[in-house]
Amino acid sequence: MHDRETTNGKRSSDKMTLGTAPKRILIVDDDMRAADSLELMLHASGYSETRVAYSGYAALVIAADFRPEVALLDLSLLDITGYELARSLRERAQTQNLRLIALTSSPEHAAREQARVAGFERYLMKPVAAADLSALLESAAR
């Protein structure tokens, strides 16, 4: 597995009011191109404090130190499911209040219910549209 942490060191965009938008965002997807593209999309939208994990277990390690406010989790990871990862994050003191957004390519309604039960607040279909992601992150601040 390849795991990496990245930040570009830029400050958040001026269009975000301080304290309203999430500042630390964790992206978890075993599809490296999808994860990296999502990170680039976030940076272009003014979210510069991000970390990327390409596996569920790497996400647990990164989340403990990074303490993200929002996590975008692929539901179909190779090592553990996104549902298991969500439950594990919720069980840890550092991440129990983390806002979880599920990422999936499955339109099944049952998967949405399973995501809700696992603690996900939102559900996004892949590929993720920039406008949809920005709207969700802004609503996560409320």
PyRosetta script that sets phi, psi and omega in degrees:
from pyrosetta import init, pose_from_sequence

init()
pose = pose_from_sequence("MHDRETTNGKRSSDKMTLGTAPKRILIVDDDMRAADSLELMLHASGYSETRVAYSGYAALVIAADFRPEVALLDLSLLDITGYELARSLRERAQTQNLRLIALTSSPEHAAREQARVAGFERYLMKPVAAADLSALLESAAR")
pose.set_psi(1, 143.8)
pose.set_omega(1, 173.9)
pose.set_phi(2, -105.5)
pose.set_psi(2, 128.7)
pose.set_omega(2, 178.0)
pose.set_phi(3, -128.6)
pose.set_psi(3, 144.2)
pose.set_omega(3, 178.2)
pose.set_phi(4, -152.4)
pose.set_psi(4, 156.0)
pose.set_omega(4, 173.2)
pose.set_phi(5, -116.6)
pose.set_psi(5, 140.6)
pose.set_omega(5, 178.3)
pose.set_phi(6, -142.0)
pose.set_psi(6, 146.5)
pose.set_omega(6, 166.3)
pose.set_phi(7, -147.4)
pose.set_psi(7, 154.3)
pose.set_omega(7, 178.4)
pose.set_phi(8, -106.4)
pose.set_psi(8, 1.9)
pose.set_omega(8, 174.3)
pose.set_phi(9, 73.8)
pose.set_psi(9, 0.8)
pose.set_omega(9, -179.9)
pose.set_phi(10, -80.0)
pose.set_psi(10, 154.1)
pose.set_omega(10, 173.7)
pose.set_phi(11, -78.3)
pose.set_psi(11, 160.2)
pose.set_omega(11, 178.4)
pose.set_phi(12, -61.9)
pose.set_psi(12, 153.5)
pose.set_omega(12, 180.0)
pose.set_phi(13, -60.3)
pose.set_psi(13, 144.9)
pose.set_omega(13, 178.2)
pose.set_phi(14, -63.6)
pose.set_psi(14, -20.6)
pose.set_omega(14, -179.3)
pose.set_phi(15, -71.5)
pose.set_psi(15, -13.5)
pose.set_omega(15, 177.1)
pose.set_phi(16, -94.9)
pose.set_psi(16, 131.8)
pose.set_omega(16, 176.5)
pose.set_phi(17, -78.9)
pose.set_psi(17, 134.3)
pose.set_omega(17, -178.7)
pose.set_phi(18, -54.4)
pose.set_psi(18, 129.5)
pose.set_omega(18, 177.4)
pose.set_phi(19, 90.0)
pose.set_psi(19, -6.2)
pose.set_omega(19, -178.1)
pose.set_phi(20, -98.8)
pose.set_psi(20, -44.4)
pose.set_omega(20, -178.1)
pose.set_phi(21, -91.2)
pose.set_psi(21, 148.3)
pose.set_omega(21, 177.2)
pose.set_phi(22, -61.7)
pose.set_psi(22, 140.8)
pose.set_omega(22, -177.6)
pose.set_phi(23, -98.1)
pose.set_psi(23, -33.9)
pose.set_omega(23, -177.4)
pose.set_phi(24, -114.7)
pose.set_psi(24, 120.5)
pose.set_omega(24, -176.5)
pose.set_phi(25, -125.9)
pose.set_psi(25, 128.7)
pose.set_omega(25, 176.8)
pose.set_phi(26, -103.4)
pose.set_psi(26, 131.1)
pose.set_omega(26, 178.2)
pose.set_phi(27, -112.8)
pose.set_psi(27, 126.4)
pose.set_omega(27, -179.9)
pose.set_phi(28, -127.3)
pose.set_psi(28, 114.7)
pose.set_omega(28, 178.7)
pose.set_phi(29, -157.8)
pose.set_psi(29, 131.9)
pose.set_omega(29, 178.8)
pose.set_phi(30, -77.9)
pose.set_psi(30, -9.6)
pose.set_omega(30, 172.9)
pose.set_phi(31, -86.4)
pose.set_psi(31, 100.8)
pose.set_omega(31, -173.4)
pose.set_phi(32, -57.6)
pose.set_psi(32, -41.4)
pose.set_omega(32, -179.9)
pose.set_phi(33, -64.7)
pose.set_psi(33, -41.0)
pose.set_omega(33, 179.3)
pose.set_phi(34, -65.1)
pose.set_psi(34, -43.7)
pose.set_omega(34, -180.0)
pose.set_phi(35, -63.8)
pose.set_psi(35, -46.0)
pose.set_omega(35, -179.5)
pose.set_phi(36, -65.8)
pose.set_psi(36, -37.8)
pose.set_omega(36, 177.6)
pose.set_phi(37, -65.1)
pose.set_psi(37, -40.7)
pose.set_omega(37, 178.6)
pose.set_phi(38, -64.0)
pose.set_psi(38, -39.8)
pose.set_omega(38, 177.5)
pose.set_phi(39, -63.7)
pose.set_psi(39, -43.6)
pose.set_omega(39, 177.7)
pose.set_phi(40, -61.5)
pose.set_psi(40, -40.3)
pose.set_omega(40, 178.2)
pose.set_phi(41, -62.0)
pose.set_psi(41, -42.4)
pose.set_omega(41, 178.5)
pose.set_phi(42, -64.4)
pose.set_psi(42, -44.0)
pose.set_omega(42, 178.9)
pose.set_phi(43, -61.5)
pose.set_psi(43, -41.5)
pose.set_omega(43, 179.1)
pose.set_phi(44, -64.8)
pose.set_psi(44, -24.6)
pose.set_omega(44, 179.3)
pose.set_phi(45, -92.2)
pose.set_psi(45, 3.6)
pose.set_omega(45, 176.6)
pose.set_phi(46, 98.1)
pose.set_psi(46, 3.5)
pose.set_omega(46, 177.3)
pose.set_phi(47, -95.5)
pose.set_psi(47, 100.0)
pose.set_omega(47, -171.7)
pose.set_phi(48, -101.3)
pose.set_psi(48, -14.6)
pose.set_omega(48, -178.8)
pose.set_phi(49, -96.9)
pose.set_psi(49, 88.8)
pose.set_omega(49, -176.4)
pose.set_phi(50, -128.7)
pose.set_psi(50, 157.4)
pose.set_omega(50, 170.4)
pose.set_phi(51, -135.3)
pose.set_psi(51, 147.9)
pose.set_omega(51, 178.9)
pose.set_phi(52, -121.5)
pose.set_psi(52, 134.6)
pose.set_omega(52, 172.4)
pose.set_phi(53, -126.0)
pose.set_psi(53, 138.0)
pose.set_omega(53, -179.5)
pose.set_phi(54, -99.4)
pose.set_psi(54, 7.8)
pose.set_omega(54, 176.1)
pose.set_phi(55, -149.9)
pose.set_psi(55, 159.8)
pose.set_omega(55, 178.9)
pose.set_phi(56, -66.2)
pose.set_psi(56, -41.9)
pose.set_omega(56, -178.9)
pose.set_phi(57, -66.7)
pose.set_psi(57, -37.4)
pose.set_omega(57, 175.5)
pose.set_phi(58, -64.2)
pose.set_psi(58, -37.0)
pose.set_omega(58, 179.1)
pose.set_phi(59, -61.7)
pose.set_psi(59, -39.2)
pose.set_omega(59, 179.2)
pose.set_phi(60, -63.5)
pose.set_psi(60, -40.4)
pose.set_omega(60, 179.0)
pose.set_phi(61, -67.2)
pose.set_psi(61, -48.3)
pose.set_omega(61, -178.8)
pose.set_phi(62, -63.1)
pose.set_psi(62, -43.3)
pose.set_omega(62, -177.2)
pose.set_phi(63, -62.1)
pose.set_psi(63, -33.9)
pose.set_omega(63, -178.9)
pose.set_phi(64, -61.5)
pose.set_psi(64, -39.2)
pose.set_omega(64, 179.7)
pose.set_phi(65, -89.3)
pose.set_psi(65, -40.0)
pose.set_omega(65, -174.3)
pose.set_phi(66, -76.2)
pose.set_psi(66, -32.5)
pose.set_omega(66, -178.5)
pose.set_phi(67, 51.1)
pose.set_psi(67, 63.2)
pose.set_omega(67, -177.8)
pose.set_phi(68, -65.9)
pose.set_psi(68, 155.5)
pose.set_omega(68, 174.9)
pose.set_phi(69, -90.9)
pose.set_psi(69, -29.1)
pose.set_omega(69, 179.4)
pose.set_phi(70, -136.1)
pose.set_psi(70, 141.5)
pose.set_omega(70, 174.1)
pose.set_phi(71, -127.4)
pose.set_psi(71, 132.9)
pose.set_omega(71, 175.4)
pose.set_phi(72, -103.4)
pose.set_psi(72, 109.3)
pose.set_omega(72, -172.1)
pose.set_phi(73, -115.8)
pose.set_psi(73, 125.4)
pose.set_omega(73, 171.2)
pose.set_phi(74, -68.7)
pose.set_psi(74, 135.5)
pose.set_omega(74, -178.9)
pose.set_phi(75, -79.0)
pose.set_psi(75, -20.2)
pose.set_omega(75, -175.5)
pose.set_phi(76, -112.1)
pose.set_psi(76, 62.4)
pose.set_omega(76, 176.9)
pose.set_phi(77, -78.0)
pose.set_psi(77, 158.8)
pose.set_omega(77, -178.0)
pose.set_phi(78, -77.8)
pose.set_psi(78, -35.2)
pose.set_omega(78, -173.9)
pose.set_phi(79, -88.8)
pose.set_psi(79, -44.8)
pose.set_omega(79, 174.5)
pose.set_phi(80, -141.2)
pose.set_psi(80, 158.6)
pose.set_omega(80, 179.8)
pose.set_phi(81, -76.4)
pose.set_psi(81, 159.5)
pose.set_omega(81, 175.3)
pose.set_phi(82, -61.3)
pose.set_psi(82, -30.3)
pose.set_omega(82, 177.8)
pose.set_phi(83, -66.0)
pose.set_psi(83, -44.4)
pose.set_omega(83, 178.4)
pose.set_phi(84, -65.4)
pose.set_psi(84, -40.5)
pose.set_omega(84, 178.7)
pose.set_phi(85, -62.7)
pose.set_psi(85, -43.6)
pose.set_omega(85, 178.8)
pose.set_phi(86, -59.5)
pose.set_psi(86, -45.8)
pose.set_omega(86, 179.7)
pose.set_phi(87, -62.8)
pose.set_psi(87, -42.2)
pose.set_omega(87, 178.9)
pose.set_phi(88, -63.4)
pose.set_psi(88, -40.9)
pose.set_omega(88, 178.3)
pose.set_phi(89, -65.0)
pose.set_psi(89, -39.6)
pose.set_omega(89, -179.9)
pose.set_phi(90, -67.0)
pose.set_psi(90, -26.7)
pose.set_omega(90, -178.7)
pose.set_phi(91, -79.2)
pose.set_psi(91, -14.9)
pose.set_omega(91, -176.6)
pose.set_phi(92, -94.9)
pose.set_psi(92, 137.1)
pose.set_omega(92, -177.4)
pose.set_phi(93, -57.7)
pose.set_psi(93, -39.8)
pose.set_omega(93, -176.4)
pose.set_phi(94, -67.3)
pose.set_psi(94, -23.7)
pose.set_omega(94, -173.1)
pose.set_phi(95, -128.1)
pose.set_psi(95, 13.7)
pose.set_omega(95, -176.5)
pose.set_phi(96, -66.0)
pose.set_psi(96, -24.5)
pose.set_omega(96, 179.7)
pose.set_phi(97, -100.6)
pose.set_psi(97, 10.1)
pose.set_omega(97, 179.7)
pose.set_phi(98, -61.2)
pose.set_psi(98, 137.1)
pose.set_omega(98, 175.7)
pose.set_phi(99, -88.1)
pose.set_psi(99, 124.3)
pose.set_omega(99, -174.2)
pose.set_phi(100, -107.9)
pose.set_psi(100, 132.6)
pose.set_omega(100, 176.2)
pose.set_phi(101, -122.8)
pose.set_psi(101, 122.4)
pose.set_omega(101, -179.8)
pose.set_phi(102, -82.3)
pose.set_psi(102, 139.9)
pose.set_omega(102, 174.7)
pose.set_phi(103, -118.9)
pose.set_psi(103, 128.0)
pose.set_omega(103, -179.0)
pose.set_phi(104, -154.6)
pose.set_psi(104, 159.5)
pose.set_omega(104, 173.7)
pose.set_phi(105, -104.2)
pose.set_psi(105, 5.1)
pose.set_omega(105, -179.0)
pose.set_phi(106, -97.3)
pose.set_psi(106, 123.5)
pose.set_omega(106, 179.1)
pose.set_phi(107, -86.2)
pose.set_psi(107, 5.0)
pose.set_omega(107, -175.6)
pose.set_phi(108, -61.1)
pose.set_psi(108, 132.7)
pose.set_omega(108, 179.2)
pose.set_phi(109, -65.8)
pose.set_psi(109, -35.8)
pose.set_omega(109, 179.7)
pose.set_phi(110, -60.6)
pose.set_psi(110, -36.3)
pose.set_omega(110, 178.6)
pose.set_phi(111, -65.3)
pose.set_psi(111, -35.6)
pose.set_omega(111, 177.6)
pose.set_phi(112, -64.2)
pose.set_psi(112, -42.2)
pose.set_omega(112, 179.3)
pose.set_phi(113, -66.5)
pose.set_psi(113, -42.0)
pose.set_omega(113, 178.0)
pose.set_phi(114, -62.7)
pose.set_psi(114, -38.5)
pose.set_omega(114, 177.4)
pose.set_phi(115, -64.3)
pose.set_psi(115, -42.3)
pose.set_omega(115, 179.0)
pose.set_phi(116, -61.6)
pose.set_psi(116, -44.5)
pose.set_omega(116, 179.8)
pose.set_phi(117, -63.3)
pose.set_psi(117, -35.5)
pose.set_omega(117, 179.9)
pose.set_phi(118, -74.6)
pose.set_psi(118, -9.9)
pose.set_omega(118, 177.0)
pose.set_phi(119, 111.4)
pose.set_psi(119, 5.0)
pose.set_omega(119, 177.9)
pose.set_phi(120, -75.4)
pose.set_psi(120, 136.8)
pose.set_omega(120, 178.2)
pose.set_phi(121, -90.7)
pose.set_psi(121, -28.4)
pose.set_omega(121, -176.7)
pose.set_phi(122, -138.3)
pose.set_psi(122, 165.5)
pose.set_omega(122, -174.3)
pose.set_phi(123, -141.7)
pose.set_psi(123, 120.8)
pose.set_omega(123, 179.7)
pose.set_phi(124, -119.9)
pose.set_psi(124, 137.6)
pose.set_omega(124, 175.9)
pose.set_phi(125, -85.1)
pose.set_psi(125, 141.3)
pose.set_omega(125, 174.1)
pose.set_phi(126, -87.2)
pose.set_psi(126, 147.7)
pose.set_omega(126, -7.4)
pose.set_phi(127, -71.1)
pose.set_psi(127, 145.1)
pose.set_omega(127, -176.3)
pose.set_phi(128, -80.0)
pose.set_psi(128, 129.9)
pose.set_omega(128, 176.1)
pose.set_phi(129, -84.7)
pose.set_psi(129, 139.0)
pose.set_omega(129, -178.4)
pose.set_phi(130, -56.0)
pose.set_psi(130, -42.2)
pose.set_omega(130, -178.6)
pose.set_phi(131, -64.6)
pose.set_psi(131, -40.2)
pose.set_omega(131, 178.4)
pose.set_phi(132, -64.7)
pose.set_psi(132, -43.5)
pose.set_omega(132, -179.9)
pose.set_phi(133, -64.6)
pose.set_psi(133, -46.0)
pose.set_omega(133, 179.3)
pose.set_phi(134, -60.4)
pose.set_psi(134, -42.0)
pose.set_omega(134, 179.0)
pose.set_phi(135, -62.7)
pose.set_psi(135, -41.4)
pose.set_omega(135, 179.1)
pose.set_phi(136, -66.3)
pose.set_psi(136, -42.3)
pose.set_omega(136, -179.9)
pose.set_phi(137, -66.8)
pose.set_psi(137, -37.8)
pose.set_omega(137, 177.1)
pose.set_phi(138, -67.4)
pose.set_psi(138, -37.4)
pose.set_omega(138, 178.6)
pose.set_phi(139, -71.8)
pose.set_psi(139, -27.1)
pose.set_omega(139, 177.2)
pose.set_phi(140, -65.5)
pose.set_psi(140, -23.9)
pose.set_omega(140, -179.9)
pose.set_phi(141, -76.5)
pose.set_psi(141, -16.4)
pose.set_omega(141, -176.7)
pose.set_phi(142, -85.6)
pose.dump_pdb("model.pdb")
